[in-house]
Amino acid sequence: QVQPVESGGGSVQAGGSLRLSCDTSAYTSRRNCMAWLRQAPGKEREGIAYTNARGDSIYYTASVKGRFTMSLDNAENTMYLQLNSVTTEDTAMYYCAAYFSQSGACSKLVDRYTTWGQGTQVTVSS
């Protein structure tokens, strides 16, 4: 099965920073829309950052905009999510996800992202 592999999660104090990585080498040539998603305990999975395969158009949801930064290193087949100024509300399992869009336009609907990794846990303490 083709799956990305996340890493970099851990425990951090509120106000701190963390960088998550996603190895996309297993599927890069077959997926042209990528995202970072997260799921907190008792909550639905939510998309927080989206981009196309070129990484030249990145969208952030309001809850993370200005604090999180998504980037791609296509030479290394790696996708990153830099988390800054974290709060306890950011505690969640974080996933990188992708799908192939026939039109090239990338959806922000979580259900469209059919390729998921195992996730990496981020825990923020106050």
C-alpha positions in Angstrom: 0.0 0.0 0.0 1.2 3.5 -0.9 1.4 5.6 2.3 3.3 8.7 3.4 5.3 8.6 6.6 5.0 11.3 9.2 7.6 12.1 11.8 8.6 14.9 14.2 5.7 14.9 16.7 6.2 15.1 20.4 5.5 17.0 23.5 6.0 20.8 23.6 5.0 23.6 26.0 2.5 26.2 25.0 4.2 28.9 23.0 6.8 26.6 21.7 7.6 25.2 18.2 7.8 21.9 16.5 8.5 20.8 12.9 6.7 17.8 11.4 7.9 16.0 8.3 6.2 13.8 5.8 8.1 11.4 3.5 6.1 11.5 0.3 8.4 9.4 -1.9 6.0 6.5 -2.0 3.4 8.5 -4.0 4.7 11.9 -5.2 4.3 11.1 -8.9 0.7 9.9 -8.5 -0.8 12.6 -6.2 -1.0 16.3 -7.1 -2.9 17.6 -4.1 -1.4 17.4 -0.6 -2.5 18.5 2.8 -1.8 18.4 6.5 -4.8 17.3 8.6 -5.2 16.8 12.3 -7.6 15.0 14.7 -8.0 15.9 18.3 -9.5 13.5 20.8 -13.3 13.5 20.5 -13.2 15.7 17.4 -13.6 15.2 13.7 -10.5 15.2 11.5 -9.9 18.7 10.1 -7.7 20.0 7.3 -5.4 22.8 8.3 -3.0 23.3 5.3 -3.4 22.5 1.7 -1.2 22.8 -1.4 -0.6 21.5 -4.9 2.3 19.3 -5.9 4.4 22.4 -6.8 3.8 24.0 -3.4 3.3 27.4 -5.0 -0.2 27.9 -3.6 -0.8 27.2 0.0 -4.0 27.6 1.9 -4.3 27.7 5.7 -7.4 27.4 7.8 -8.0 30.3 10.2 -7.1 28.3 13.3 -3.5 28.0 12.2 -2.9 30.8 9.8 0.0 33.0 10.9 1.4 30.3 13.2 1.9 27.2 11.0 3.9 27.1 7.8 3.6 24.3 5.2 6.4 23.7 2.7 7.6 21.2 0.1 11.0 20.0 -0.7 10.3 18.1 -3.9 14.0 17.3 -4.4 13.8 15.3 -1.2 10.2 14.2 -1.6 9.4 15.7 1.8 6.6 17.9 3.0 6.9 19.9 6.2 4.7 21.6 8.7 6.3 24.2 11.0 4.3 24.8 14.1 5.0 28.0 16.0 3.2 29.6 19.0 1.4 26.4 19.7 -1.5 26.3 22.2 -3.2 23.4 24.0 -5.8 23.5 21.3 -3.2 22.3 18.8 -2.9 18.9 20.7 -3.9 16.3 18.1 -2.7 13.5 15.8 -1.3 15.1 12.7 -1.5 13.4 9.3 -0.1 14.2 5.9 -2.5 13.2 3.1 -2.9 13.4 -0.6 -5.0 12.6 -3.6 -4.9 12.9 -7.4 -7.1 15.7 -8.9 -8.0 15.2 -12.5 -8.6 18.9 -13.0 -5.5 20.0 -11.1 -7.6 22.0 -8.7 -7.2 20.9 -5.1 -10.2 20.4 -2.8 -10.3 21.4 0.8 -12.7 18.6 1.6 -11.0 16.2 3.9 -12.8 13.2 2.4 -11.1 13.8 -1.0 -7.7 13.0 0.6 -7.6 9.3 0.2 -4.0 8.6 0.9 -3.0 8.9 4.6 -0.1 8.2 6.7 -0.1 6.7 10.2 0.1 10.1 11.9 2.4 11.7 14.4 1.2 12.9 17.8 1.6 16.5 19.0 0.9 17.2 22.6 0.9 20.7 23.9 1.1 21.3 27.7 0.2 24.6 29.4 
